[in-house]
Amino acid sequence: MVCSLPDDMPFFLTVKTGPSLTEAAMGRLAQGTKVLAEGGYEKIFKQTFEALPDEQLIVCYACYLSTSAGPVMGVLYISTAKIAFCSDNPLSYKAGNKTEWSYYKVKAIHFLCTI
């Protein structure tokens, strides 16, 4: 399993879609700290997306998902059964008169690939 950026990718391309270079770089450092504290990308993936018993994480990428509200920083996971994205931080939304917070998650299931 690989959870990193390609070695030949220039650094500026890895952070250029962020609100600013400094903010994007700090976000990547914060994400790395979170991944270490929570036991690695595979553990986070299995807990977040309820992986099947025989499902394996193939690769994951730190990226931004483009939404109508702007870019959302997170991780794109590709496994033997699905493609999924989860934001690094919870996002706020209105539920009636209250402001709620939730991670932005997207998944496409029944994705088949071979290892």
Helices and strands as residue ranges (DSSP letters): H 11-15, H 21-38, H 41-49, E 57-67, E 70-79, E 82-87, E 91-95, E 98-102, E 105-109
